[in-house]
Amino acid sequence: MGKEDTSETMSLKARIVQALKSETEKGASDVELATLRLIECAVRDRDVCARGRGVGEGCPDADVRAVLETMVAQREVSAREHDSAGRIEDAIREREEIEVIEKFLPVPLSGAKLEAAVQDIVEDLGASKLKDVGRCMSALKDKFPGMVDSGTAGKAVRDALTRS
């Protein structure tokens, strides 16, 4: 019996644990394994904090996504600092870690997909004036969590509203 690809239906925490297990069995690179261990440790720490607040199932995917986004932002800053200090190998390692972390983040909406999503939201809300941008952005972020870049989406929403 073959293995089913359930990565889309699995929680983000489960995908991280599964990736760590499979990469360990495969003998992945040191950077990849170390980064996956760091991710799992950060998520587990967030789970412990959530359980301490009385959330029995631990932190939701939105919190895990926030942890991953923070980890990416920290590494981007570190990579720039390493570049400016002339430590090229360290900057390269930071960027490799960013690549591993970004595998678990959703791909942001862009291009035609973003325009279609914005058009659907504008129609669903019956938005027609620029004062509706906030409402549209809020609905867009609710419908596509973690997949909306505020700057790009805001411009797309304003464009859609001025066309209608």
Secondary structure as GFF3:
##gff-version 3
##sequence-region A 1 164
A	DSSP	alpha_helix	12	26	.	.	.	ID=ss1
A	DSSP	alpha_helix	30	52	.	.	.	ID=ss2
A	DSSP	alpha_helix	61	85	.	.	.	ID=ss3
A	DSSP	alpha_helix	88	102	.	.	.	ID=ss4
A	DSSP	alpha_helix	111	125	.	.	.	ID=ss5
A	DSSP	three_ten_helix	130	132	.	.	.	ID=ss6
A	DSSP	alpha_helix	133	143	.	.	.	ID=ss7
A	DSSP	alpha_helix	150	163	.	.	.	ID=ss8
###
